[in-house]
Every structure is written in C-alpha cells, then in structure tokens.
Amino acid sequence: MSLLSLRAARRPVPGVFVALAITLAVGWLIVMIDGGQLFNQSTTVSLLHVAAGLGLVAVGQTLVILGGSLDLSVAYVISLSTLVAAETMNGSDGALLPAIGLALTVSAAVGLLNGLLVTRLRINAFIATLGVGLLLKGYLDNGYDGPAGTTSPTLVQTLGYQRIGPVPLSFLLLVAVTAACWFALARTRFGHHLVAVGGDPEVARLSGVRNDRVLVVAHMLCSLCAGLTGIYLASRLGSGAPRVGTEGLYDLESIAAVVIGGTALAGGRGGVVGTLGGVLLLASIDAIFNQLEVDAFFKQVIRGAIIIAAVAVYARRAMRKAAV
C-alpha cells in the first residue's frame, strides 16, 4: 500500500461534522419552538459527559475495525473494570492509582485474549469477541447481584464531576486519547501497519508486516479504552456496576459511532477524528430528544435510520471511487 493511500485512509470524513452542525442547528430550532433551550450549560455538560463515556470506547473500537477486526466484548470489559476499580479503591484515595492500574491491566489481558483467539486460533473476530464477552457476562451475573465497591472520593470529584467552564474533565480525557490515537495512526509504524493490514492483509504480509502482532496490539488498545470508560463510569456512579456496559449498549453504540464517523467496517479506511464526530452526533441526538421528551423507542428508530443512511452514503462513495 502506497504512502498516498495510507494518508487517504487516515483522512477524517468531513461529512460527519457537517451532519453534526446541521443536527445541532435544526435541533436548536425545534427545541426553541417547543419552548426549551438546547444550548444551556446543563444540557452542554450532560452532552459532553455522554460523549466522553461513548467516545473512549469508540476510539478503541476504531483501531480494531481499521485493522479489519471487531470487538463485541467491550461492554462487558467496561462493566468488569468498574467493579475492579471500585472494589480495589473501596472508598480510599490511597488505593486510587493501584485500582486504576489493576483495572487497566485486567482490561488489557482481555484484549490480549481476544487478539490471540483471532490471530492464533483463526477464529472470526465476531465469534471470538462475542464468546469472550459471554464468558465475562457469566462471571458478572454469577458474582454480582448489584453495585459493589466504593469509588475513591478524589476520582469522583475530578474525573466524575470536575469541569473547566462547561467542559467536563472526562471530555478533555477523551480529546487527549483521541489525539494520541490519531498520532499513532498518522505518525507511527504501528499506525501504518494497522491500516495496511485492514486494507489488504496479504499485501501487508508480503510487505513484511507482522499482521498477527499488529492485530493483537489493536485489540489490547481497544480493551484499554474500554477499561478507561469503565473507570470513568465508576467515577460517575460512585461504585462498580456489573451491567452498566450492557445497559448502555456500549458495544453496538461504539460500532455505530465508528461507522457514522466514516471508518469502513471492512477495515483499511477511516480514522479516530471521524469517530469523535460520530460520537458527538449521537450524543447531540440524545440531548435533543431528551429536551423534547421523545419516546425511547422512537429514539432508537432514528438512530438506526442514521446508521443505515451513513453506511449507504459511504458505500456509494466507495463505488464511485472504484469506478473512476
């Protein structure tokens, strides 16, 4: 794969940001006609908190999808990491750093398992990560009936609720993680190899890329991002929650944000900047619907329609480029 094609693969899709601007403008008008106010501080803070939780896991999901893989275990990794962090902290600030380290280590270990199943045993990523997710689900369902542990007060006050103006600290963490992943994709050998593996694994292998190693690292990074999401949610909830990942639909929502952001599910094309746009678009739709008190079922219908439309637009664009 040429340097030009690698750069094109990482170029963010501006269409998602156009859609975001249009959504916010139309939403603001509709909410104003309904007698509400979309761009007040409380709504903005809530929107950015939602984006932070979804965005962290979606950025990780982007990495594995770029490599032509997938991770359906992230929702269970999120739930598990909230419990590991909260139970290790047990309300003590002194255990804050060890708890975060342990939660991220457990998350990375799950990612390593996913990567080895996909690369060494040649199990389809959909089946492998779904299977690992179900294993984690069994552990969580058997071991926990409800919330457990107590989050460190310092973590709650900082990552959970501290903000700079209307911008939560958690959203700044998302921006930092996104920037780090963008740099890795655009400026490092790992990023070049990941896009190459997603674009054409055989060509990448013949070019000297160690495909298996690249995909294992991508899966570990994805699970680490899910672990960060879990730590953030533990800071918001004040305890570990065994079902917060699945109830939040973080597995499907993260994939939706990646697709809306312009990353091809087949791999090899897309980027984390587009994913951030997709996350903000989904969070904005949530904020608008909450202001309008729209039925939850209708909200999901609209989300599904947006995802289908996004995939259709990108598919037509790819067909046109192939025909040129």
C-alpha positions in Angstrom: 0.0 0.0 0.0 1.5 3.4 -1.0 2.1 6.3 1.3 -0.6 8.2 -0.5 -3.2 5.6 0.1 -2.2 5.4 3.8 -2.7 9.1 4.2 -6.1 8.9 2.4 -7.1 6.0 4.7 -6.5 8.2 7.8 -8.1 11.3 6.4 -11.2 12.1 8.5 -14.5 12.2 6.8 -15.8 15.9 7.0 -19.3 14.8 6.2 -20.0 13.7 9.8 -19.1 17.2 11.1 -21.4 18.8 8.5 -24.2 16.4 9.7 -23.3 17.4 13.3 -23.6 21.1 12.6 -26.9 20.6 10.7 -28.3 18.4 13.5 -27.4 21.0 16.2 -28.9 23.8 14.1 -32.1 22.0 13.4 -32.3 20.7 16.9 -31.8 24.1 18.4 -34.6 25.5 16.3 -37.1 22.7 17.1 -36.3 22.8 20.9 -36.7 26.6 20.8 -40.1 26.3 19.1 -41.1 23.7 21.8 -40.2 26.3 24.4 -36.9 24.8 25.6 -33.3 25.8 25.3 -30.7 23.4 23.8 -27.5 25.3 24.4 -27.7 26.0 28.1 -24.9 24.9 30.5 -26.6 21.9 32.0 -27.5 20.4 28.6 -24.0 21.1 27.2 -22.4 19.4 30.3 -24.7 16.4 30.0 -24.0 16.1 26.3 -20.2 16.1 26.8 -20.4 13.6 29.6 -22.4 11.2 27.3 -19.8 11.8 24.6 -16.9 11.1 27.0 -18.2 7.7 28.0 -19.1 6.5 24.5 -16.1 8.2 22.9 -13.4 6.5 24.9 -14.6 3.0 23.9 -15.5 4.1 20.3 -11.9 5.3 19.8 -10.6 1.9 20.8 -13.2 0.2 18.6 -11.9 2.3 15.7 -8.5 0.8 16.0 -9.6 -2.8 15.7 -12.1 -2.0 12.9 -9.4 -0.2 11.0 -7.4 -3.4 11.2 -10.3 -5.4 9.7 -11.3 -6.9 13.1 -14.1 -6.2 15.6 -14.7 -6.3 19.4 -18.1 -7.2 20.8 -16.7 -7.8 24.4 -16.2 -4.1 25.2 -19.5 -3.7 27.1 -18.5 -6.5 29.5 -15.0 -5.2 29.8 -16.5 -1.8 30.8 -18.7 -3.5 33.5 -15.8 -5.6 34.8 -13.4 -2.6 35.0 -15.9 -0.5 37.1 -16.0 -3.4 39.6 -12.3 -4.0 39.7 -11.6 -0.3 40.2 -14.3 0.4 42.8 -13.7 -2.8 44.8 -9.9 -2.1 44.8 -10.4 1.5 45.9 -13.1 0.6 48.5 -13.6 4.3 49.1 -9.9 5.0 49.8 -7.9 7.7 48.0 -4.7 5.8 48.8 -5.8 2.9 46.6 -6.7 5.2 43.7 -3.6 4.6 41.5 -3.3 0.8 42.2 -7.0 0.4 41.4 -6.7 2.3 38.1 -3.6 0.2 37.2 -5.3 -3.1 38.1 -8.5 -2.2 36.1 -6.4 -1.3 33.0 -4.3 -4.4 33.4 -7.3 -6.7 33.6 -8.8 -4.9 30.5 -5.5 -5.3 28.6 -5.5 -9.0 29.5 -9.0 -9.4 28.0 -7.8 -7.6 24.8 -4.8 -9.9 24.6 -7.1 -12.9 24.8 -9.3 -11.5 22.1 -6.3 -10.8 19.9 -4.8 -14.3 20.4 -8.1 -16.0 19.6 -8.4 -14.0 16.4 -4.8 -14.3 15.2 -3.5 -17.6 16.6 -6.7 -19.8 16.5 -8.0 -18.0 13.4 -11.5 -17.6 15.0 -13.6 -15.0 13.3 -13.4 -11.7 15.3 -17.2 -11.6 15.7 -17.4 -15.0 17.2 -14.2 -14.8 19.3 -15.0 -11.5 21.0 -18.7 -12.4 21.4 -17.6 -15.6 23.1 -15.2 -13.7 25.4 -17.9 -11.3 26.2 -20.3 -14.1 27.2 -17.6 -15.6 29.4 -17.3 -12.2 31.2 -21.1 -12.0 31.3 -21.3 -15.3 33.1 -18.8 -14.2 35.7 -20.6 -10.9 36.3 -24.0 -12.5 36.5 -22.9 -15.2 38.9 -20.7 -13.0 41.1 -22.7 -9.8 41.4 -26.4 -9.0 42.1 -25.9 -5.2 42.1 -23.4 -2.4 42.6 -20.2 -3.3 44.5 -17.3 -1.4 46.0 -16.9 2.3 46.5 -15.1 4.7 44.2 -12.4 7.0 45.6 -13.8 10.4 46.5 -10.9 12.1 44.7 -11.8 10.2 41.5 -15.5 11.1 41.8 -14.7 14.8 42.3 -12.2 15.0 39.5 -12.9 12.7 36.6 -16.5 12.2 37.6 -17.7 15.8 38.0 -14.9 18.4 37.7 -15.1 20.6 34.7 -13.5 23.7 33.2 -16.4 26.0 32.3 -18.9 23.8 30.6 -16.3 21.2 29.6 -16.0 18.2 31.9 -12.6 16.8 32.7 -13.7 13.5 31.3 -14.3 15.1 27.8 -10.8 16.5 27.9 -9.6 13.0 28.6 -11.4 11.8 25.5 -9.8 14.6 23.4 -6.4 13.5 24.7 -7.0 9.8 24.0 -8.3 10.7 20.5 -5.2 12.9 19.8 -2.9 10.1 21.0 -4.6 7.6 18.7 -4.6 10.0 15.8 -0.8 10.5 16.3 -0.3 6.7 16.5 -2.2 6.2 13.2 -0.7 9.1 11.3 2.9 9.2 12.6 4.0 5.8 13.8 4.9 2.5 12.1 2.1 0.7 14.1 -0.5 3.0 12.6 0.8 2.5 9.0 0.9 -1.3 9.5 -2.6 -1.3 11.1 -4.2 0.5 8.1 -2.2 -1.8 5.7 -3.5 -4.9 7.5 -7.1 -3.7 7.3 -6.7 -2.7 3.7 -5.2 -5.9 2.4 -3.8 -8.5 4.9 -2.0 -10.5 2.2 -0.3 -7.5 0.6 0.7 -6.3 4.1 2.2 -9.7 5.0 4.2 -9.8 1.8 5.5 -6.3 2.6 6.9 -7.5 5.8 4.2 -6.5 8.2 3.6 -8.8 11.2 -0.1 -9.0 10.8 -0.8 -11.0 14.0 1.2 -8.8 16.2 -0.5 -5.6 14.9 -4.0 -7.0 15.5 -3.1 -8.3 19.0 -1.9 -4.8 19.9 -5.0 -3.2 18.4 -7.2 -5.5 20.5 -5.3 -4.7 23.6 -5.6 -0.9 22.9 -9.3 -1.4 22.3 -9.8 -3.1 25.6 -7.7 -0.5 27.4 -10.0 2.2 26.0 -13.0 0.2 27.3 -11.2 0.0 30.7 -10.9 3.7 30.7 -14.6 4.0 30.0 -15.3 1.7 33.0 -13.1 3.8 35.3 -14.9 7.0 34.2 -18.3 5.4 34.7 -17.2 4.2 38.2 -16.3 7.8 39.0 -19.8 8.9 37.9 -21.7 6.2 39.7 -19.6 6.1 42.9 -19.4 2.3 42.7 -18.9 -0.7 40.4 -21.8 -1.7 38.3 -22.0 -5.2 36.8 -24.4 -4.3 34.0 -23.6 -0.7 33.2 -21.8 -1.7 29.9 -24.5 -3.8 28.5 -27.4 -1.5 29.7 -25.5 1.4 28.0 -25.2 -0.7 24.8 -21.6 0.4 24.5 -20.7 -2.5 22.2 -23.3 -1.6 19.5 -23.1 2.2 20.1 -19.4 2.3 19.7 -19.6 0.4 16.4 -22.3 2.8 15.3 -20.2 5.8 16.1 -17.2 4.4 14.2 -19.4 3.7 11.1 -21.1 7.1 11.2 -17.6 8.6 11.5 -16.6 7.1 8.2 -14.5 4.1 9.1 -15.1 1.2 6.8 -16.3 -2.0 8.6 -14.1 -4.0 6.2 -11.0 -2.1 7.5 -8.3 0.0 6.0 -10.1 3.3 5.7 -11.2 5.8 8.3 -9.9 7.4 11.5 -10.5 8.5 15.1 -11.3 12.1 14.2 -14.3 10.9 12.2 -15.3 8.7 15.1 -15.2 11.6 17.5 -17.6 13.4 15.1 -19.9 10.3 15.1 -19.9 10.2 19.0 -20.8 13.9 19.2 -23.6 13.4 16.6 -25.1 10.5 18.6 -24.7 12.5 21.9 -26.3 15.5 20.3 -29.3 13.5 19.1 -29.7 12.2 22.6 -29.6 15.7 24.1 -32.2 17.0 21.6 -34.5 14.1 22.2 -34.2 14.4 25.9 -35.2 18.1 25.6 -38.2 17.2 23.5 -39.0 14.2 25.8 -39.1 11.9 22.8 -40.1 8.2 23.4 -37.1 5.9 23.9 -38.3 3.5 21.2 -38.6 6.3 18.6 -35.1 7.5 19.6 -33.7 4.1 18.7 -35.6 4.1 15.4 -33.9 7.4 14.5 -30.5 6.1 15.5 -31.0 3.1 13.3 -32.0 5.2 10.3 -29.0 7.4 10.7 -26.6 4.4 10.8 -28.2 2.9 7.7 -28.1 6.2 5.9 -24.4 6.7 6.8 -23.4 3.3 5.6 -25.3 3.8 2.4 -23.6 7.1 1.7 -20.1 5.7 2.3 -20.9 2.7 0.2 -22.0 4.8 -2.7 -18.9 7.0 -2.3 -16.7 3.9 -2.4 -18.4 2.6 -5.5 -17.9 5.9 -7.3 -14.2 6.0 -6.4 -13.8 2.4 -7.6 -15.5 3.3 -10.9 -13.2 6.3 -11.6 
